[in-house]
Amino acid sequence: MKTRALEGRVAVVAGATRGAGRAIAESLGEAGATVYCTGRSIRGSLSDMGRSETIEETAERVTAKGGVGIAVRVDHTDEAQVKRLFGRVAKEQEGRLDLLVNDIWGGDPLSDWDKKFWEHDLNNGLLIQNRSVSTHMITSYYAAPLLIAKGSGLIVEVTDGWDYRYRGNLYYSLAKVSAIHLAEAMAADLKGTGVSAVAVTPGFLRSEAMLDHFGVTEANWEDGAKLDPNFIMSETPYLVGRAIASLAVDPSVSEKSGKALTSWDLSEEYGFSDIDGRRPHWGRYAKEKGFYD
């Protein structure tokens, strides 16, 4: 991707506090974009995720990379807050919006992987759908008119996986599969408007929370493979960040509209690497290990 290829373009990364969302925002900033970084955690008032990262930090990183980072506290389950967000974007950017990335999640503390669906806390299961499906629908609803008015643009649904197979927990699985179908359905409705919609998944994501889970840092992350040998094929959140930045500048992105895409396939197609110089291919690795048919 050319340096500053997104200069002058405007993006909203919904759910940019940490992990993939933060790296996506930074990658867009590195390409010169103005990025509205939304989430619930701000300095002095963190969300119930129990993490220390904030949207202000993400916005500062976007700016440090060469873009313009703008932090906006938004609870995307609240329609009024989402409506205000896009009203602000329209006012500040003279109606311009080029890219929406839906990376809102918030389901980690709500998912009980040891329980069958009838044993799982029902309220937590339904809250997962509210946080990670309803929020994407609400956010896309208010973003789409700005994109359509310009006659071009892209909506990205960040998910886990590229197909409809079961992911080990009904409520988690339903949320992640829903993101894929949201992209497919939005693409169908957006046909003829100039706006595209895709779903994008990372592989084994080496997020801040995952590093903490394995008791390692990015400097010694490979030690995590002692606990789980599959961790050796993990990727930093920046691989999917660079994938989405590459999609955003692809003049032929409409050919991918409605599809579920992967960080590793896009890495090969567009020729980018992870920030550590590696090109982990989770799909090939998982197939070789027999994880998938």
VMD Tcl script that draws the C-alpha trace (Angstrom):
set ca {
  {0.00 0.00 0.00}
  {1.29 3.45 -0.88}
  {2.34 5.72 1.97}
  {-0.42 8.19 2.94}
  {-2.84 6.38 0.61}
  {-5.76 7.28 2.90}
  {-4.90 10.93 3.38}
  {-8.07 13.01 3.24}
  {-10.33 10.06 4.00}
  {-12.50 9.69 7.08}
  {-13.07 6.50 9.05}
  {-15.01 5.48 12.12}
  {-13.63 2.51 14.02}
  {-16.36 1.45 16.40}
  {-14.81 -0.50 19.24}
  {-11.30 0.95 18.96}
  {-10.28 0.74 22.60}
  {-7.92 -2.23 22.32}
  {-7.06 -5.36 20.36}
  {-8.00 -5.50 16.70}
  {-9.96 -2.25 16.87}
  {-6.99 -0.29 18.16}
  {-4.63 -1.78 15.59}
  {-7.09 -1.14 12.77}
  {-7.38 2.50 13.82}
  {-3.59 2.84 13.99}
  {-3.13 1.19 10.60}
  {-5.62 3.58 9.02}
  {-3.83 6.48 10.70}
  {-0.50 5.26 9.38}
  {-2.01 5.52 5.91}
  {-3.03 9.14 6.65}
  {-6.72 8.79 7.52}
  {-8.75 10.80 9.99}
  {-10.06 8.18 12.41}
  {-12.88 8.54 14.92}
  {-12.03 6.04 17.66}
  {-15.07 5.03 19.69}
  {-15.62 2.88 22.75}
  {-16.75 3.00 26.35}
  {-13.42 3.22 28.20}
  {-11.96 6.68 28.76}
  {-9.42 7.93 31.26}
  {-11.04 8.01 34.67}
  {-14.03 5.91 33.60}
  {-13.38 2.40 32.34}
  {-15.92 -0.11 31.08}
  {-16.87 -3.40 32.75}
  {-14.33 -5.22 30.56}
  {-11.83 -4.71 33.36}
  {-9.07 -3.48 31.07}
  {-6.95 -0.34 31.37}
  {-6.83 0.67 27.69}
  {-8.77 3.78 26.63}
  {-9.97 5.37 23.41}
  {-7.86 8.46 24.11}
  {-4.74 6.28 23.97}
  {-5.88 4.82 20.67}
  {-6.54 8.26 19.18}
  {-3.11 9.44 20.32}
  {-1.52 6.43 18.64}
  {-3.40 7.18 15.41}
  {-2.04 10.73 15.43}
  {1.46 9.53 16.28}
  {1.36 7.26 13.25}
  {0.60 10.22 10.98}
  {-3.18 10.29 10.90}
  {-5.70 12.36 12.84}
  {-7.09 10.47 15.80}
  {-10.34 11.65 17.40}
  {-11.61 9.91 20.53}
  {-15.37 9.86 21.07}
  {-16.90 8.02 23.99}
  {-19.87 6.04 22.64}
  {-21.90 3.19 24.08}
  {-23.08 1.66 20.82}
  {-26.01 -0.07 22.53}
  {-27.49 3.43 22.97}
  {-29.01 4.55 19.67}
  {-29.04 8.23 20.68}
  {-25.29 8.19 21.29}
  {-24.63 6.56 17.93}
  {-26.86 9.06 16.15}
  {-24.94 11.93 17.82}
  {-21.64 10.38 16.75}
  {-22.50 10.42 13.06}
  {-24.08 13.84 13.37}
  {-20.75 15.04 14.70}
  {-18.81 13.29 11.92}
  {-21.08 14.85 9.29}
  {-20.65 18.32 10.79}
  {-16.90 18.16 11.35}
  {-16.06 16.43 8.06}
  {-18.56 18.27 5.81}
  {-20.62 15.13 5.38}
  {-17.70 12.92 4.45}
  {-17.37 9.33 5.64}
  {-15.34 6.75 3.71}
  {-15.10 3.78 6.02}
  {-16.94 2.21 8.95}
  {-15.32 -0.61 10.88}
  {-17.62 -2.47 13.26}
  {-15.38 -4.07 15.88}
  {-17.68 -3.71 18.90}
  {-17.57 -6.79 21.10}
  {-17.58 -6.65 24.92}
  {-18.48 -10.32 25.30}
  {-15.36 -11.82 26.89}
  {-16.51 -11.54 30.52}
  {-19.97 -12.79 29.53}
  {-18.97 -16.02 27.73}
  {-18.86 -19.23 29.78}
  {-17.08 -21.80 27.61}
  {-17.77 -24.67 30.01}
  {-21.56 -24.38 29.84}
  {-24.05 -25.69 27.29}
  {-26.53 -23.08 26.08}
  {-29.27 -24.16 28.52}
  {-26.79 -24.03 31.41}
  {-25.24 -20.71 30.42}
  {-26.47 -17.54 32.10}
  {-29.23 -16.47 29.73}
  {-29.00 -12.76 30.50}
  {-25.28 -12.81 29.71}
  {-25.94 -14.70 26.50}
  {-28.53 -12.17 25.38}
  {-26.27 -9.30 26.42}
  {-23.58 -10.69 24.11}
  {-26.04 -10.38 21.22}
  {-26.94 -6.85 22.25}
  {-23.32 -5.76 22.53}
  {-21.96 -7.42 19.43}
  {-24.88 -7.73 16.98}
  {-27.40 -5.00 17.81}
  {-24.58 -2.48 18.14}
  {-23.29 -3.30 14.67}
  {-26.78 -2.92 13.23}
  {-27.39 0.42 14.96}
  {-23.99 1.77 13.93}
  {-24.33 0.71 10.30}
  {-27.83 2.19 10.18}
  {-26.51 5.68 10.94}
  {-23.27 5.36 8.95}
  {-24.78 4.07 5.71}
  {-26.53 7.32 4.63}
  {-23.23 9.24 4.82}
  {-21.44 6.62 2.75}
  {-24.27 6.38 0.22}
  {-24.46 10.16 -0.16}
  {-20.83 10.14 -1.28}
  {-21.44 7.22 -3.62}
  {-18.51 5.16 -2.38}
  {-17.07 3.63 0.75}
  {-16.79 0.47 2.76}
  {-18.35 -1.16 5.82}
  {-16.22 -3.81 7.54}
  {-17.60 -6.33 10.00}
  {-14.78 -7.69 12.17}
  {-15.54 -11.23 13.26}
  {-13.99 -14.53 14.31}
  {-13.93 -17.12 11.55}
  {-14.87 -17.08 7.90}
  {-17.77 -19.53 7.76}
  {-20.85 -20.66 9.63}
  {-19.38 -23.51 11.68}
  {-20.03 -23.72 15.44}
  {-17.43 -21.90 17.52}
  {-17.77 -23.76 20.83}
  {-20.25 -21.54 22.67}
  {-23.72 -20.87 21.29}
  {-23.88 -17.21 22.26}
  {-20.35 -16.44 21.09}
  {-20.89 -18.42 17.90}
  {-24.18 -16.69 17.11}
  {-22.56 -13.28 17.50}
  {-19.59 -14.05 15.25}
  {-21.65 -15.79 12.57}
  {-24.09 -12.87 12.66}
  {-21.29 -10.47 11.71}
  {-20.59 -12.52 8.60}
  {-24.22 -12.50 7.58}
  {-24.56 -8.80 8.35}
  {-21.83 -8.11 5.79}
  {-23.50 -10.40 3.26}
  {-26.94 -8.87 3.79}
  {-25.73 -5.27 3.83}
  {-23.80 -5.88 0.62}
  {-27.01 -7.06 -1.04}
  {-28.92 -3.97 0.09}
  {-26.04 -1.66 -0.85}
  {-25.71 -3.00 -4.37}
  {-25.80 -0.12 -6.84}
  {-24.92 2.55 -4.27}
  {-21.15 2.38 -4.70}
  {-20.73 1.22 -1.10}
  {-19.37 -2.23 -0.27}
  {-19.58 -4.42 2.85}
  {-17.29 -7.26 3.89}
  {-16.52 -9.35 6.95}
  {-12.87 -9.75 7.98}
  {-11.40 -12.16 10.52}
  {-7.96 -12.35 12.11}
  {-6.42 -15.68 13.00}
  {-5.16 -16.54 16.49}
  {-5.10 -12.94 17.71}
  {-2.23 -11.90 19.97}
  {-4.15 -9.09 21.65}
  {-3.28 -7.38 24.91}
  {-5.72 -9.63 26.75}
  {-4.31 -12.77 25.11}
  {-0.74 -11.80 26.00}
  {-1.88 -11.34 29.59}
  {-3.66 -14.68 29.51}
  {-0.45 -16.44 28.46}
  {1.65 -14.42 30.91}
  {3.91 -13.03 28.18}
  {4.63 -9.73 26.45}
  {5.08 -8.97 22.78}
  {8.85 -9.17 23.37}
  {8.73 -12.81 24.51}
  {5.38 -13.92 23.09}
  {6.78 -17.16 21.69}
  {7.09 -18.45 25.26}
  {3.29 -18.71 25.20}
  {3.65 -21.74 22.92}
  {4.82 -23.68 25.98}
  {1.25 -23.47 27.25}
  {-0.44 -23.86 23.86}
  {1.69 -24.91 20.87}
  {-0.84 -23.31 18.51}
  {0.14 -19.91 19.88}
  {3.22 -20.07 17.66}
  {0.94 -19.33 14.71}
  {-0.63 -16.29 16.40}
  {-0.62 -12.85 14.81}
  {-0.56 -9.35 16.23}
  {-3.70 -7.24 15.81}
  {-1.82 -5.23 13.20}
  {-2.08 -7.97 10.58}
  {-5.84 -7.52 10.39}
  {-5.31 -3.76 10.74}
  {-3.15 -3.72 7.63}
  {-5.65 -5.99 5.90}
  {-8.45 -3.48 6.40}
  {-6.26 -0.53 5.45}
  {-5.42 -2.36 2.20}
  {-9.09 -3.03 1.50}
  {-9.88 0.64 2.08}
  {-7.60 1.74 -0.75}
  {-8.41 -1.07 -3.18}
  {-10.32 0.43 -6.14}
  {-11.73 -3.03 -6.87}
  {-13.00 -3.71 -3.35}
  {-16.57 -3.94 -4.66}
  {-15.63 -7.31 -6.16}
  {-15.27 -8.59 -2.60}
  {-18.53 -7.12 -1.32}
  {-20.58 -9.60 0.68}
  {-17.65 -11.95 1.28}
  {-15.96 -13.16 4.47}
  {-12.23 -12.46 4.19}
  {-9.21 -13.45 6.28}
  {-6.15 -11.55 7.42}
  {-3.83 -14.25 6.09}
  {-5.35 -14.42 2.61}
  {-5.37 -10.63 2.33}
  {-1.75 -10.58 3.47}
  {-0.84 -12.80 0.54}
  {-3.05 -10.90 -1.93}
  {-1.87 -7.41 -1.02}
  {1.70 -8.31 -0.04}
  {1.88 -6.96 3.52}
  {3.38 -8.59 6.62}
  {2.71 -8.41 10.32}
  {4.65 -5.78 12.26}
  {7.18 -8.43 13.32}
  {7.87 -9.28 9.66}
  {6.02 -12.62 9.80}
  {3.14 -13.77 7.61}
  {1.29 -16.29 9.79}
  {-1.32 -18.25 7.86}
  {-3.82 -19.53 10.40}
  {-6.07 -21.09 7.76}
  {-3.34 -23.32 6.32}
  {-2.03 -24.19 9.77}
  {-5.48 -25.05 11.12}
  {-6.21 -27.28 8.14}
  {-2.89 -29.11 8.55}
  {-3.68 -29.66 12.24}
  {-7.12 -30.98 11.41}
  {-9.00 -28.20 13.24}
  {-11.23 -27.67 10.21}
  {-12.50 -29.93 7.45}
}
mol new
graphics top color blue
foreach p $ca { graphics top sphere $p radius 0.5 }
foreach p [lrange $ca 0 end-1] q [lrange $ca 1 end] { graphics top cylinder $p $q radius 0.2 }
display resetview
